[in-house]
Amino acid sequence: MSDRDKIISAFLADAGWGGIKRTLVAGDASNRRYERLAKSPQATVILMDAPAEKGEDVGPFLEITNHLRSVGLSAPEIFADDQKNGLLLIEDLGDDLFARVIEKNASLATPLYEASVDVLLHLHQSKAPDLPRYDADVMTERAALAFDWYQRGTQGSVDQGAKAAFETEFHALLAPLDADATVLIQRDYHAENLIWLPARSGVQRVGLLDYQDAMLGHPAYDLMSIVQDARRDVHADTGDMMIKRYVTAAGCDAGMFHAAFALLGVQRNMRILGVFARLSMHYGKPHYVDLIPRVWGHININLNHPSLAKIKPLVHETLPTPTPALLQKLKDQCATIPLP
């Protein structure tokens, strides 16, 4: 038994769940693992294993969980925690991820996405906790990952001049949104992080996961995140309906909201473009490369907004279209590129 297993066994024993078989539920793009423990079909919990020595910290998850639950949303209840060793025992919200439910019954897509929008409306009406701001400085740096990793991986090097030009223009576009960075954004709000809980009512029918990286940001960000999902296609009509639902209920200026949505869509999807390339080239997870064409499609759709006319050529003239050959090139470099 490894030292880590001994720590986990002691934690589970103290929490009253010792000696029970653990079944892997999921890992993700980070170093966290999730395992289910079952005393019976009706008595189950989830172990979150987030080793501090691998750069994980369960503190933010605890903080955001407490806030989400305090405003009446279905974040999982915390039954036991060991922050020092990166261990949490949390409520098991089940396996009915939005993506799986919709795959089995496409007719549920609209009501589930409507429920996800209603969660955001509810959350954005609540006073946000004191969190770091996802402002123009941070967003510009994160978007530039597309140059650091995707351009590097497909072209062999980073065009520093093109990257600097992009950062200058992009920051100028993002800066006016800083005044509206006032709501809690979960930053990974999509169909594989939401669980359908139809036995509950209202906004509590949506179980929330993977929000530990929450920050203060623009109200359009999480809506854009779920509509422009990197992992699954969302029909354009569904996306338009969800934007209209949010704008109408929140009383937003539709034109300004659509412009912010497109700008934030470029930002998020360029960041993901770089992250997915990095996950293959450095972390040895090449399957993320297969998602890049969808992400590239989102970038192009957003760049067609008239307000982004200045930034469009800076992207198209420096970042190549992800052809099958270039995607294979990213995979061929799997786990071979060190971090800068």
ZAZA-878243 format. One line per 3 residues: number of its first residue (from 1); their letters; for each residue x, y, z of N, C-alpha, C. Coordinates in steps of 0.1 Angstrom, whole numbers, plus 2048, in hexadecimal, padded with zeros to 3 digits. Atoms other than C-alpha are relative to their C-alpha. Example, Ala and Ser with C-alpha at 12.3 -4.5 7.8 and 13.67 -1.06 7.14 Angstrom:
REM ZAZA-878243
1) AS) 809 7F4 800 87B 7D3 84E 809 80C 800; 7F7 7F5 800 889 7F5 847 7F8 80B 808
//
This chain:
REM ZAZA-878243
1) MSD) 808 7F4 800 800 800 800 809 80D 800; 7F8 7F4 801 80E 822 7F6 7FD 809 80B; 803 7F6 7F6 811 83F 80E 7F3 807 7FE
4) RDK) 80C 7F9 803 7F5 850 7FC 7F4 7F8 803; 80B 809 7FC 7DE 832 800 7FE 7FF 80F; 801 800 7F1 7E6 831 825 7F9 80C 805
7) IIS) 807 7F4 7FB 7DC 855 829 7F1 800 7FC; 80E 800 804 7BC 850 815 7F8 7F6 809; 806 809 7F7 7B4 831 82A 7FD 805 80E
10) AFL) 802 7FA 7F3 7B8 843 84A 7F5 80B 800; 80A 7F6 802 7A3 860 83E 7F2 7FA 7FF; 80D 807 802 787 849 833 7FB 7F9 80D
13) ADA) 804 806 7F3 788 836 854 7FB 80A 80A; 805 7F5 7F7 785 856 868 7F3 805 7FD; 80D 7FB 805 767 860 853 7F5 7F6 801
16) GWG) 80A 80A 7FF 756 83F 859 7FE 7F8 7F3; 801 807 80D 75C 831 836 80C 7F7 7FD; 7F5 809 802 77A 81B 83C 7FD 7F2 7FB
19) GIK) 802 80E 805 77E 7F9 82B 7F6 7FE 7F5; 80B 801 80A 765 801 810 807 801 7F2; 7FA 800 80E 76E 7FA 7EB 7FE 80D 7FA
22) RTL) 800 7F3 807 777 819 7D7 800 7FD 7F1; 801 802 80F 76C 81A 7B2 802 80E 7F9; 7FD 7F4 807 77B 834 79B 7F3 806 7F9
25) VAG) 80A 7F9 807 761 84D 78F 805 808 7F4; 7FB 7F8 80B 776 865 77B 80D 806 805; 7F5 7F6 7FE 797 877 778 7FD 80B 7F6
28) DAS) 803 7F5 80A 799 897 764 80E 805 7FB; 7F3 7FA 806 7B3 8AE 754 80A 804 80B; 7F7 7FD 7F5 7C1 8B5 776 806 7F3 806
31) NRR) 7FB 80C 7F9 7D1 89E 790 7F6 7FB 80A; 80B 805 7F6 7B0 898 7A3 7FB 7F3 7FB; 807 80D 802 7A0 876 7A5 7F3 800 808
34) YER) 80D 801 7F9 77C 86E 7AF 7FD 7F1 801; 804 80E 7FE 772 84C 7BE 7F3 7FF 808; 80C 802 7F9 751 840 7C9 801 7F4 80B
37) LAK) 801 80A 7F5 74C 82C 7EA 7F1 7FE 803; 80E 803 7FE 72B 81A 7F0 7FF 7F6 80B; 804 809 7F6 71F 80B 810 7F3 7F8 7FC
40) SPQ) 80B 806 806 6FF 803 7FD 7FC 808 7F4; 803 7F8 80B 6EF 80F 7DD 7FA 80E 804; 806 7F3 7FB 6DE 82B 7F1 80A 808 808
43) ATV) 7F7 7F9 7F8 6FC 834 806 80E 800 7F9; 7F3 7FF 807 719 840 7F1 806 80E 802; 7F9 7F3 800 733 85C 7F2 80B 800 7F6
46) ILM) 7F5 7FF 809 74E 869 7DC 80D 805 807; 7F3 7FB 7FB 773 86C 7E6 806 808 7F5; 7F8 7F8 809 785 889 7D6 80E 7FF 805
49) DAP) 7F2 802 7FD 7AA 881 7D5 808 80B 7F8; 7FA 7F5 807 7BD 8A1 7CD 80E 803 807; 7F3 7FF 7F8 7E2 89D 7D8 807 80E 7FF
52) AEK) 7FA 7F3 7FF 7F2 8BD 7E3 80E 800 7F9; 7F3 801 807 814 8B1 7D6 800 800 7F1; 802 7FF 80F 806 8B1 7B3 7FA 80D 7FC
55) GED) 805 7F3 803 7FB 8D5 7B6 7F1 802 802; 80E 7FF 7FE 7D7 8CF 7C1 7FE 806 80E; 804 7F9 7F3 7C6 8E3 7DD 7F1 7FF 801
58) VGP) 80F 802 7FE 7A3 8D9 7EA 7FA 80C 807; 805 7F5 7F9 7A0 8FA 7FD 7F6 808 7F7; 809 7F9 808 790 90D 7E0 7F3 7F9 7FD
61) FLE) 80D 808 802 777 8F0 7D9 7F7 802 80D; 808 7FF 7F4 76C 8F2 7FE 7FA 80E 800; 806 7F2 7FF 768 918 7FC 7F5 802 7F7
64) ITN) 80B 7FE 80A 754 918 7DC 7F4 7F8 803; 80C 808 7FC 73F 8FB 7E7 7F8 806 80A; 808 7F9 7F6 735 90D 806 7F8 80B 7FB
67) HLR) 808 7F5 805 72B 92B 7F3 7F5 7FC 7F7; 80B 804 809 717 919 7D8 7F5 7FA 808; 80A 806 7F7 705 905 7F3 7F8 80B 808
70) SVG) 806 7F5 7F8 6FE 925 807 7F6 808 7F8; 809 7F9 808 6EC 934 7E9 7F5 7F7 7FA; 80B 809 804 6D6 915 7E4 803 7F8 7F4
73) LSA) 7FC 808 80C 6E9 903 7C8 805 7F2 804; 7FD 80E 7FD 6F0 8DE 7C6 80F 7FC 7FE; 7F3 805 7FF 715 8DC 7CD 800 7F5 80A
76) PEI) 801 80B 7F7 71E 8BC 7DF 803 803 80F; 7FD 7FE 7F2 71D 8BB 805 80D 7FA 803; 7F3 805 7FC 73F 8B6 815 7FE 7F9 80D
79) FAD) 802 808 7F5 73F 89A 82E 80D 7FF 809; 7F3 800 7F9 764 89A 838 80B 806 7F7; 7F6 7FA 808 783 8AC 82E 80E 7FF 807
82) DQK) 7F2 800 7FB 7A9 8AA 832 807 809 7F6; 7FA 7F7 80A 7B6 8C9 821 80F 7FE 7FE; 7F2 802 801 7DA 8C2 829 804 7F5 7F6
85) NGL) 7FC 80B 809 7DA 8A1 816 7F7 800 7F4; 808 7FF 80D 7C1 8AC 7FB 7F6 7F5 7FF; 80A 80A 800 7A5 895 804 7F2 805 805
88) LLI) 80E 7FC 7FC 77F 89B 805 7F7 7F4 7FE; 80B 80A 802 761 884 80A 7F4 809 7FE; 80B 7F7 804 744 894 7F8 7F4 7F8 7FC
91) EDL) 80D 805 804 720 88E 7EF 801 7FA 7F2; 800 806 80D 71B 876 7D2 7F3 805 7F9; 80B 7FA 808 705 889 7B9 7FB 7F6 7F5
94) GDD) 804 80A 80A 703 86A 7A2 808 802 7F3; 7F9 801 80D 70D 863 77E 7F9 807 7F5; 808 7FB 80B 6F3 876 76A 805 80E 7FC
97) LFA) 7FB 7F4 805 70A 88F 75B 7F7 805 7F4; 808 7FA 80A 6F8 8A7 743 804 7F9 7F2; 7FC 805 80D 70D 899 726 7FA 7F2 7FE
100) RVI) 805 80E 801 702 875 72D 7F1 800 7FF; 80E 7FF 800 6DE 87E 733 7FB 804 7F2; 804 7FB 80D 6DB 891 712 804 7F6 7F6
103) EKN) 7FD 80B 80A 6ED 875 6FF 7F6 7F5 800; 80A 80A 800 6D3 85D 70B 7F2 805 7FC; 80E 7FB 803 6B5 874 706 802 80F 7FB
106) ASL) 7FD 7F2 806 6BC 892 6EE 7F5 80A 803; 80B 7F7 7FE 69A 8A0 6F6 801 808 80D; 7FD 7F9 7F4 6A7 8AA 718 80A 80B 7FF
109) ATP) 7F5 7F6 802 6C2 8C1 70A 7FB 80E 804; 805 7F3 7FD 6AD 8E0 70B 7FD 802 80F; 803 7FE 7F2 69E 8DC 72E 80D 800 809
112) LYE) 7F3 800 7F8 6C1 8D3 73C 808 80D 7FF; 7F8 7F4 802 6D2 8F0 72C 7F8 80C 806; 807 7F5 7F9 6B6 907 738 802 800 80F
115) ASV) 7FE 801 7F2 6BB 8FA 75B 80E 805 804; 7F3 7FB 7FE 6E0 902 758 801 80F 7FF; 800 7F2 801 6D9 925 74E 7F9 806 80C
118) DVL) 807 7FB 7F4 6C1 92A 76B 809 7FF 80C; 7F6 800 7F6 6DD 91F 782 809 80C 800; 7F7 7F4 801 6F3 93B 775 7F8 80D 804
121) LHL) 808 7F5 7FC 6D7 954 778 7FE 801 80F; 802 800 7F1 6D1 94A 79C 80E 803 807; 7F3 7FE 7FA 6F6 94A 7A4 805 80F 7FE
124) HQS) 7FC 7F3 803 6FC 96C 794 7F8 80B 808; 808 7F7 7F7 6E1 97B 7AA 805 801 80E; 7FA 801 7F2 6F5 971 7C9 80D 808 801
127) KAP) 7F3 7F9 7FD 711 985 7D8 80B 7F6 7FF; 7F5 809 802 731 975 7CD 80A 801 80B; 7F5 7FF 7F5 74D 96C 7E6 80C 807 7FA
130) DLP) 7F4 7F9 804 76E 97D 7E5 80A 7F6 7F9; 7F8 809 808 781 96C 7C9 809 807 7F7; 7F8 7F9 80A 79D 974 7B1 7F8 803 7F4
133) RYD) 808 7FB 80B 791 986 792 805 7FA 7F3; 7FC 804 80E 791 977 76F 7FF 80C 7F7; 801 7F3 807 79A 998 760 809 7FF 7F3
136) ADV) 7F9 7FF 80D 7AB 9A4 740 80E 7FB 801; 7F2 805 7FE 7CE 99D 74D 801 7F1 800; 800 80F 7FF 7C7 979 756 7FB 7FA 7F4
139) MTE) 806 806 80C 7B1 972 738 809 800 7F4; 7F7 7FF 80C 7CA 97F 71F 80B 7F6 802; 7F5 80A 7FE 7E6 96A 72F 7FB 7F2 7FD
142) RAA) 805 80D 802 7D0 94B 72E 7FD 7FD 7F1; 803 802 80E 7C5 950 70A 80D 7FE 7F8; 7F4 801 808 7E9 953 6FF 806 7F2 801
145) LAF) 7FB 80E 7FF 7EE 92E 709 7FE 7FA 7F2; 801 806 80E 7E2 928 6E5 80D 802 7F8; 7F3 7FE 807 803 937 6D9 80B 7F7 807
148) DWY) 7F6 807 7F9 818 927 6F4 800 7F1 7FE; 801 80E 801 80C 904 6EE 7FB 7FB 7F2; 805 805 80D 7F6 900 6CF 809 805 7F4
151) QRG) 7F7 7FB 80B 80B 917 6B8 80E 7F9 801; 7F3 807 7FE 82B 908 6C7 7FF 7F2 7FB; 801 80F 803 81F 8E4 6C2 7FE 7FE 7F1
154) TQG) 803 802 80E 812 8E9 69E 80A 807 7F7; 7F7 7F8 809 82C 902 691 80F 7FE 804; 7F2 802 7FC 84B 8F8 6A5 806 80B 809
157) SVD) 7FB 7F5 7F8 84F 919 6B7 7F5 80A 802; 80A 7F6 7FE 83C 937 6C5 804 80D 7F9; 7FE 7F3 807 83A 957 6B0 7FE 80A 80B
160) QGA) 801 7F6 7F4 841 96F 6CD 7FA 80D 7FB; 806 7F4 804 839 98D 6B8 7F1 7FF 7FE; 80E 802 802 817 980 6AE 7F9 7FE 80D
163) KAA) 806 802 7F3 810 975 6D1 7FF 80E 807; 800 7F3 7F9 819 998 6DF 7F5 809 7F9; 80A 7F8 807 803 9A9 6C4 7F2 7FC 804
166) FET) 80D 805 7FC 7E6 992 6CD 7FD 805 80F; 802 7FC 7F2 7EA 999 6F3 7FD 80E 801; 803 7F2 7FF 7EA 9BE 6EE 7F2 803 7FB
169) EFH) 80D 7FE 805 7CB 9BF 6D9 7F5 7F9 808; 80A 808 7F9 7B9 9A4 6EC 7FD 806 80E; 802 7FA 7F3 7BF 9B5 70E 7F8 80D 7FF
172) ALL) 808 7F4 802 7B1 9D5 700 7F1 7FD 7FF; 80E 804 802 791 9C3 6F6 7FA 7FB 80D; 805 806 7F3 78E 9B1 718 7FE 80A 80B
175) APL) 800 7F6 7F4 795 9CF 72F 7F3 806 803; 80D 7FB 7FD 772 9DE 72C 7F7 7F7 808; 808 80A 7F9 763 9BE 739 803 7FF 80F
178) DAD) 7FC 801 7F2 776 9C1 75A 7F6 806 80A; 80A 7F9 7F8 75B 9D8 768 7F4 7F7 803; 80B 809 7FE 742 9BC 765 804 7F2 805
181) ATV) 7FC 80D 7FA 757 9A0 774 7FC 800 80F; 805 7FF 7F2 741 99F 793 7F9 7F3 805; 807 80C 7FB 732 97C 794 809 7F4 801
184) LIQ) 7F8 80C 7FF 740 95A 79E 7FE 7F8 7F3; 800 809 80C 74A 947 77E 807 7F3 804; 7FA 80D 7FD 750 922 782 80B 7FC 7F7
187) RDY) 7F5 801 80A 766 922 763 801 7F3 7F9; 800 80D 807 760 8FE 759 7F1 7FB 801; 80E 802 800 73A 8FF 756 7FB 7F9 7F3
190) HAE) 804 807 80C 731 8E4 73D 7F9 7F3 803; 809 80B 7FF 71C 8C5 737 807 7F4 807; 7FA 80B 7F8 736 8AD 747 803 804 80E
193) NLI) 7FE 7FC 7F2 738 8C1 767 7F2 803 807; 80D 7FD 7FA 712 8C4 76D 7F9 7F2 800; 807 80C 7FE 6FD 8A8 77B 7F1 802 801
196) WLP) 80F 7FE 800 6D7 8A5 775 7FA 7F9 80C; 806 805 7F3 6C4 8A1 796 7F1 802 7FF; 80F 7FD 802 69F 89F 78B 7F8 7FF 80C
199) ARS) 808 802 7F4 693 895 7AD 800 80D 809; 7FF 7F3 7F9 69D 8B8 7BA 7F7 80A 7F8; 808 7F6 807 68B 8D8 7B0 808 80C 7FD
202) GVQ) 7FA 7F4 804 694 8F8 79F 80E 7FF 7FD; 7F2 800 804 6B8 901 79C 808 7F5 807; 7F9 80B 7F9 6C1 8E5 7B4 800 7F3 7F8
205) RVG) 7FF 80C 809 6BB 8CC 798 80D 7FF 7F9; 7F3 800 807 6DD 8D5 78B 80B 7FE 80A; 7F5 802 7F7 6FA 8C5 79E 80D 805 7FA
208) LLD) 7F5 7F9 804 71A 8D8 79C 80D 7F9 804; 7F3 807 7FD 73E 8CA 799 80B 809 7FA; 7F4 7FB 807 761 8D6 791 800 810 7FF
211) YQD) 801 7F1 800 75E 8FB 79B 80B 806 809; 7F6 7FB 7F7 77D 8FE 7B1 809 80C 7FB; 7F8 7F6 806 78D 916 799 7F7 80D 7FE
214) AML) 809 7F5 802 770 92F 79C 807 80E 803; 7FB 7F3 7FF 778 954 799 7F5 80A 7FF; 80A 7F6 803 766 975 796 802 804 7F1
217) GHP) 7FF 7FE 80F 75E 97A 771 7F3 806 7FB; 80B 7FA 808 745 987 757 7F4 7F6 800; 80C 809 800 721 979 758 7FF 7F7 7F4
220) AYD) 801 808 80D 725 96C 734 809 7F4 800; 7F5 80A 801 742 955 73C 7FB 7F2 801; 804 80E 7FE 732 936 74A 7F5 7FC 7F6
223) LMS) 80A 803 80A 715 938 732 807 7FD 7F3; 7F8 803 80C 72E 939 715 807 7F2 802; 7F9 80C 7FD 740 91C 726 7F7 7F4 7FD
226) IVQ) 809 80B 802 722 905 725 7FB 7FF 7F1; 806 800 80D 715 910 703 80B 7FC 7F6; 7F5 804 809 738 90D 6F2 808 7F5 807
229) DAR) 7FA 80B 7F8 741 8EC 702 80B 7FA 7F7; 7F5 805 807 763 8DF 6F8 7FF 7F1 7FE; 801 80F 800 758 8BA 6FD 7F4 7FB 7F8
232) RDV) 80B 805 808 737 8B8 6EB 7FA 80B 7F8; 807 7F6 808 723 8CA 6D1 7F3 804 806; 80D 7FA 7FB 707 8E1 6DC 7FA 807 7F4
235) HAD) 806 7FB 80C 6EF 8E9 6C0 7FF 810 801; 800 7F1 800 6F1 90E 6B6 7F3 806 804; 80D 7FB 7FB 6CC 913 6BB 7FE 7FF 80F
238) TGD) 800 801 7F2 6CF 906 6DE 808 80B 807; 7F8 7F6 7FA 6EB 91D 6E5 7FA 80E 7FF; 807 7F3 801 6D8 93B 6D8 7F4 801 809
241) MMI) 80B 7FF 7F6 6BA 932 6ED 805 802 80E; 7FB 7FE 7F3 6CF 930 70C 805 80E 803; 7FB 7F2 7FE 6DF 952 706 7F4 809 801
244) KRY) 80C 7F8 7FF 6BD 961 700 7F9 7FE 80E; 806 802 7F3 6B0 951 720 807 807 80B; 7F8 7F8 7F6 6CC 960 734 7FE 80F 7FF
247) VTA) 801 7F2 802 6CA 982 725 7F3 806 804; 80D 7FB 7FD 6A5 985 728 7FD 800 80F; 802 801 7F1 6A4 979 74D 808 80A 807
250) AGC) 7F7 7F7 7F9 6C2 98E 757 7FE 80F 7FC; 802 7F2 804 6B7 9AD 745 80C 807 7FA; 7F4 7FB 805 6D8 9B1 733 7FD 807 7F3
253) DAG) 800 7FA 80D 6DF 9C7 715 805 7F5 7F6; 7FD 80B 808 6DE 9AC 6FA 80C 802 7F7; 7F5 7FD 808 6F7 9BC 6E3 80E 7FF 807
256) MFH) 7F4 800 7F8 711 9C1 6FE 803 7F2 805; 7FE 80E 7FB 70C 99E 70B 805 7F7 7F6; 7FC 808 80B 710 98E 6E9 80F 803 7FD
259) AAF) 7F3 7FD 803 730 9A1 6E4 80A 7FB 80A; 7F8 806 7F5 73E 997 706 801 7F1 7FF; 801 80F 801 733 973 700 80A 7FC 7F5
262) ALL) 7F7 804 80B 747 972 6DF 80E 802 804; 7F2 7FD 7FC 766 982 6EE 805 7F6 80A; 7FC 80A 7F6 766 96B 70C 801 7F2 7FA
265) GVQ) 7FF 80D 807 760 94E 6F4 80D 7FE 7F9; 7F2 801 805 780 956 6E2 80A 7FE 80B; 7F7 802 7F5 792 959 703 800 7F2 805
268) RNM) 801 80D 7FA 786 939 711 805 7F5 7F7; 7FD 80B 809 78A 924 6F2 80F 801 7FB; 7F2 800 802 7AD 931 6EB 808 7FA 80B
271) RIL) 7F9 806 7F4 7B7 928 70E 7FF 7F1 7FF; 802 80F 801 7A8 905 709 809 7FA 7F5; 7F8 805 80B 7BA 902 6E8 80E 7FE 805
274) GVF) 7F3 801 7FA 7DB 908 6FA 801 7F5 80A; 800 80A 7F5 7D1 8F2 718 800 7F2 7FA; 801 80E 806 7C7 8D4 702 80D 7FC 7F9
277) ARL) 7F3 804 806 7E8 8D6 6EE 80A 7FD 80B; 7F7 803 7F5 7FB 8D8 70F 7FD 7F3 807; 803 80D 7FA 7E8 8BA 71D 806 7F5 7F9
280) SMH) 7FA 80A 809 7F5 8A6 700 80F 801 801; 7F2 7FE 802 818 8B4 6FC 808 7FF 80D; 7F8 800 7F4 822 8B7 720 7FB 7F4 809
283) YGK) 805 809 7F6 80A 8A2 735 7FD 7F2 7FB; 802 80E 805 807 884 71E 7F1 7FC 7FF; 80E 803 801 7E1 886 718 7FB 804 7F2
286) PHY) 803 7FD 80E 7DD 885 6F2 7F2 801 7FC; 80E 800 804 7B8 87F 6F2 7F9 80E 800; 805 7F2 800 7B2 8A4 6F9 802 807 7F2
289) VDL) 7FE 7FA 80D 7C0 8AC 6D7 7F4 7FE 7F7; 80B 803 809 7A1 89C 6C7 7F5 80A 802; 80A 7F5 7FD 78C 8B8 6D7 803 80D 7F9
292) IPR) 7FB 7F3 805 7A0 8D4 6C6 7F7 805 7F5; 808 7FB 80B 78B 8D6 6A6 7F4 807 805; 80C 7FA 7FB 76C 8DE 6BA 803 80E 806
295) VWG) 7FC 7F4 7FA 77E 8F8 6CE 804 80B 7F5; 7FC 7F7 80B 78C 908 6AE 7F3 805 7FA; 80C 7FC 805 769 909 6A1 7F9 80B 808
298) HIN) 806 7F6 7F7 75D 91D 6BF 808 80D 7FE; 7F8 7F4 802 77A 935 6BA 7FC 808 7F4; 804 7F9 80D 770 93C 696 7F2 806 801
301) INL) 80E 7FA 7FE 74B 941 69F 801 80D 807; 7FF 7F4 7F8 754 95A 6B9 807 80C 7F9; 7F9 7F6 807 76D 96C 6A3 7F8 807 7F5
304) NHP) 809 7FA 80A 751 973 68A 7F8 80C 806; 807 7F5 7FA 742 98C 6A3 807 80D 7FB; 7FA 7F3 806 747 9B0 694 809 806 80A
307) SLA) 7F7 7F9 7F6 757 9BC 6B5 80E 7FA 801; 7F3 806 800 773 9A4 6B0 808 801 7F3; 7F9 7FF 80E 77E 9AF 68D 80F 802 801
310) KIK) 7F1 7FD 7FF 7A0 9BC 699 808 7F3 805; 7F9 80B 7FB 7A9 99C 6AB 800 7F4 7F7; 802 80C 809 79D 983 690 80C 7FD 7F8
313) PLV) 7F4 803 808 7BB 987 679 80C 7FC 808; 7F5 803 7F8 7D3 985 696 800 7F1 804; 802 80E 7FD 7C5 962 69D 802 7F8 7F4
316) HET) 800 808 80C 7C0 955 67A 80D 800 7F9; 7F4 7FF 807 7E1 961 66D 80C 7F9 807; 7F5 806 7F8 7F6 951 689 7FD 7F2 806
319) LPT) 804 80E 7FB 7E3 932 695 7FA 7F8 7F5; 804 808 80C 7DF 917 67B 7F3 7F8 803; 80C 809 7FF 7BE 904 675 805 7F2 804
322) PTP) 7FC 80D 7FC 7C0 8E3 687 7FD 7F5 7F7; 801 80B 80A 7C4 8CB 66A 803 7F2 807; 7FC 80D 7FB 7C7 8A5 670 80F 7FF 802
325) ALL) 7F1 801 800 7EC 8A8 669 805 807 80C; 7FB 7F8 7F5 7F1 8C3 683 7FC 7FA 80D; 805 807 7F4 7DC 8B1 69D 809 7F4 803
328) QKL) 7F8 80C 7FE 7F1 892 698 80E 805 805; 7F3 7FB 7FC 810 8A8 69C 800 803 80F; 801 7FE 7F1 804 8B2 6BF 800 7F3 807
331) KDQ) 800 80D 7FA 7FE 88E 6C7 80E 7F9 800; 7F3 806 801 820 884 6BB 80A 806 80A; 7F8 7FA 7F6 82F 89B 6D4 7FC 7FD 80F
334) CAT) 806 803 7F3 81C 88B 6F1 80A 7FD 80A; 7F8 802 7F4 82D 88E 712 80F 803 7FE; 7F2 7FD 803 84D 89C 703 805 80E 802
337) IPL) 7FC 7F2 7FF 84C 8C1 709 7FF 805 80F; 800 7FB 7F2 856 8D0 72B 7F9 80D 801; 806 7F3 7FD 844 8ED 73B 80B 80B 7FF
340) P) 7F6 7F5 801 855 90F 734 807 803 80E
//
